[in-house]
Amino acid sequence: MYKRFELLLQQKGITPYKVSKGTGISQTTLSDWKRGRSEPKLDKLQRIADYLGVTTDFLLGRTDFPDGTLRYIDEVMGDTTPSQALKNLIDRLTPQQIDALRAQIDFMIFQNEKSIEKQQ
């Protein structure tokens, strides 16, 4: 878990101190995880995942998709590229399912924009 955590910190330019302050998880706890003295409990793991914008499955190495969005496509469609897998999946949908998918995507975009507004 800690290797993924460190990689994310590096990619995002964040320090463990900043994560500690942002999540309320002590630096001692983070240090214990790094040294293998303890493993994160689910609630703390979730706080870190939320703070870094990834899934707990990604932190634990259960998936290579940080946000989980492509996990289903990857599992269902096999070795094709993500864009080809998505096209193949959409080709299987009925017009009603496509409309429902559009509505769901519109709702998710709305929720995301609303969340961004609250953060500003």
Order of alpha helices (4+ residues) and beta strands (2+ residues): alpha-alpha-alpha-alpha-alpha-alpha-alpha-alpha
